Amino acid sequence: MAVFGKLVAEALGTFAIVLIGVGSVCSNAVPGVGFGLVGIALTFGLVVAMMVATLGHISGAHINPAFTVVSVALRQTRLTLGLAYIAAQIAGATLGALCLQAFYSPEILARIAGGTTRLAPGVSPMLGFAIEVVLTFFLILVVYGAAIDEKGSKLGAIAIGGIVAALVLVGAPLTGTSMNPARSLGPAIVFGQWQDHWVYWAGPIVGAVVAGFTYEYLLKRRATH
C-alpha cells in the first residue's frame, strides 16, 4: 500500500505539471489573454514548487523520469521502484494532456500543437539536445543541493520552483524547455506530435545524470573531505 501511495503521488505530480504548466501555454494562446513567457515561466515554477512541497515526503517528488533515472543510477532508488515511478509519471502526464484536449477548443490547441515541446526554427536536433542537457543539468543540480542534501537549503521546493521558472525564461523560445521526458511525452501521445521527440528524452536524462554525479562525487564529497 505504501508503494501504491508513492505511485499515485508521482502520477499526480506530473498530472499537475501538464494540466497547469502546459495549460498556461494553452491559455496564453487564447485571444485576449496573452500573459506571455513570464506568466508561463511563473506558472511552471509555481506548480513544480507546490508539487515538491506537497508530495516530497510521500514519494520524494521525482515527478520527472530524468530525475528517477539518476536516482536509480546513484542507487538512491531501487530499479523496480524507479521503473514503476516512470510508468506512473507518464500516466499522469498523459492524463493531464487528455484534460487539456477536453478543456480547450481545437483551434486553440492547433495553434500551439497542444502545448507539445518543439524545436524553434533554426534549432537543430543536436543543438536542441545540447540545450536540454544544460538546462536539465542546472535543474537537477538545484534539486540535489537544495532538496536532497540534508545539509542544503530548507527551502528546497522554493529553490526548485525558482530555477524551473528561470530556465523556462531562457529555454522556452528554443526548445520549449522540457527538462522532463514525461512533460513532453504526455502531450505527444495525445496530440500526435513526435518530431525530434528523442531530444526530450536523451537531453534531460544525460543532463540529469551528469548533474547528479557532479553533485554527489565532485561537489558534495570534496566539501565533506
HELIX and SHEET records of a PDB file:
HELIX    1   1 ALA A    2  ALA A   16  1                                  15    
HELIX    2   2 ILE A   17  VAL A   22  3                                   6    
HELIX    3   3 GLY A   23  ASN A   28  1                                   6    
HELIX    4   4 GLY A   36  SER A   59  1                                  24    
HELIX    5   5 PRO A   65  ALA A   73  1                                   9    
HELIX    6   6 LEU A   79  PHE A  103  1                                  25    
HELIX    7   7 PRO A  106  ARG A  111  1                                   6    
HELIX    8   8 ALA A  113  GLY A  115  5                                   3    
HELIX    9   9 PRO A  125  VAL A  143  1                                  19    
HELIX   10  10 TYR A  144  ILE A  148  3                                   5    
HELIX   11  11 GLY A  156  GLY A  171  1                                  16    
HELIX   12  12 PRO A  181  PHE A  191  1                                  11    
HELIX   13  13 VAL A  199  PHE A  213  1                                  15    
HELIX   14  14 THR A  214  LYS A  220  3                                   7    
HELIX   15  15 ARG A  221  THR A  224  1                                   4    
END                                                                             
